[in-house]
Amino acid sequence: MNISDAAYNTVHDYPGGSNALAPRLGIKSPAVLNSKVNPNTETHHLTLIEASKLMELTNDFRILQSLNAQHGKVAINLPCIPECRDTALTDLVLSLGMGGGDVYSLFKEMMTDGRITRGEAMDMSKVIHQLHVVLAELGAQINKCVDE
């Protein structure tokens, strides 16, 4: 699904559609919101702030998923750990996700010619080792959060 279709469907699949969402988004009329999400309208467009608020209000992330797909990215939900609101823990989880992306990117690049060289294998080993380091640190940080 493209971004325009995702925005259109986000509004029109929401109970009450643009009538319910326009006032909550601070848009003057449902007709204006309909124009903003209509892929055939050239004069009105959602702003990034409106798109973000739309996703927040509807809990519908098709716009974000479409953006990610267009750019070859993925979004992950951040962990919600009420017992431990440590930003270091969140940073570790994010670096793990980013490192995982490195594994996928490197693997894809490695396989473009259908063979794996010694150098490519060594590069992959380094990335995997870094993931092990981050996983070990994540395990240690999580254990720090446990109430004894």
Secondary structure, 3 states (H helix, E strand, C coil): CCHHHHHHHHHHHCCCHHHHHHHHHCCCCHHHHHHHHCCCCCCCCCCHHHHHHHHHHHCCCHHHHHHHHHCCCCCCCCCCCCCCCCHHHHHHHHHHHHHHHHHHHHHHHHHHHCCCCHHHHHHHHHHHHHHHHHHHHHHHHHHHCCCC
